[in-house]
C-alpha cells in the first residue's frame, strides 16, 4: 500500500510523527485544504511529468500552475504530464496521494520556488486521505533534494 511506503520512508527520516490521516478526501488541493484546515496554497501538490530520461516530480504551491515556457527553458522539453493510468506504475503512488516519500527509484524530484511563500506546507503522504506537515527546510530534507526550480506562474 502506498501510504505504508511513504510512512516507512518518513520513519527512516524521523518525520513519521508528522503524518496526518483524515476522514475526508485530500485528493485535490481544495479538498486537502478543507480537510486539513489550511489555505489551499499551503498544500504542496505533486505534479508528475514524463521526460525522455524518466519521470519527474515537481512539488509546487497549491495554487501555482506550470508555466510552459519556464518549464521548457529549465528542462529543454515540453511539459508532458504522466497519464493518470500510468502515474502509480511510474511514480509509485496513485493520483490523490502522489508524494516524494517512497517514490520509485529514478523519479527525479524538484521543489518549485512557489513553495517558499509558506513556512509550513502539506504534501500528500501516499493516499487520498493523508498529508504530512513540514517546514520548507524539513521538506527539503525529506525529499533528499535541495534542487529548486522556477517553473510555475
Long-range contacts (C-beta under 8 A, 24 or more apart in sequence): 1-126, 1-127, 2-88, 2-92, 2-93, 2-94, 2-97, 2-102, 2-126, 2-127, 3-97, 3-125, 3-126, 3-127, 3-130, 4-126, 5-92, 5-93, 5-101, 5-102, 5-126, 6-93, 6-97, 6-99, 6-101, 6-102, 6-125, 6-126, 6-130, 6-132, 7-125, 7-126, 8-102, 9-101, 9-102, 10-101, 10-125, 10-132, 10-142, 13-141, 13-142, 15-132, 15-134, 15-138, 15-142, 18-132, 18-133, 18-134, 18-138, 19-125, 19-130, 19-131, 19-132, 20-122, 20-125, 20-130, 20-131, 20-132, 20-133, 21-129, 21-130, 22-129, 22-130, 22-131, 23-129, 24-129, 25-96, 25-128, 25-129, 26-96, 26-124, 26-128, 26-129, 26-130, 26-131, 27-95, 27-96, 27-97, 27-128, 28-96, 29-62, 29-63, 32-62, 32-122, 32-124, 32-131, 33-62, 35-129, 35-131, 36-122, 36-131, 38-120, 38-122, 39-118, 41-117, 41-118, 42-118, 42-120, 42-121, 42-122, 43-121, 43-122, 43-123, 43-131, 44-115, 44-121, 44-122, 44-123, 44-139, 45-123, 45-124, 46-93, 46-98, 46-99, 46-100, 46-123, 46-124, 47-81, 48-81, 48-82, 48-87, 48-90, 48-91, 48-98, 49-79, 49-80, 49-81, 49-82, 50-80, 50-81, 50-82, 50-86, 50-90, 51-75, 51-77, 51-80, 52-77, 54-90, 54-106, 54-107, 54-108, 55-82, 55-90, 55-91, 55-104, 55-106, 55-107, 55-108, 56-107, 56-108, 56-109, 56-110, 57-91, 57-98, 57-100, 57-103, 57-107, 57-108, 57-109, 57-110, 58-109, 58-110, 58-111, 58-112, 58-149, 58-151, 59-100, 59-109, 59-110, 59-111, 59-112, 59-115, 59-123, 59-139, 59-143, 60-112, 60-114, 60-115, 60-151, 60-152, 61-112, 61-114, 61-115, 61-117, 61-118, 61-121, 61-152, 64-112, 64-114, 64-152, 64-153, 65-152, 65-153, 66-151, 66-152, 66-153, 67-151, 67-152, 67-153, 70-150, 70-151, 70-152, 70-153, 71-151, 74-149, 74-150, 74-151, 75-151, 79-151, 93-124, 93-126, 93-127, 94-127, 94-128, 95-128, 96-124, 96-127, 96-128, 97-124, 97-125, 97-126, 97-127, 97-128, 97-130, 98-124, 99-123, 99-124, 99-125, 99-126, 99-132, 100-142, 100-143, 100-144, 100-145, 101-125, 101-126, 101-132, 101-142, 102-126, 109-143, 109-144, 109-145, 109-147, 110-145, 110-147, 110-148, 110-149, 110-151, 111-139, 111-140, 111-143, 111-145, 111-146, 111-147, 111-148, 111-149, 112-148, 112-149, 112-150, 112-151, 112-152, 113-148, 113-149, 113-150, 113-152, 114-152, 115-139
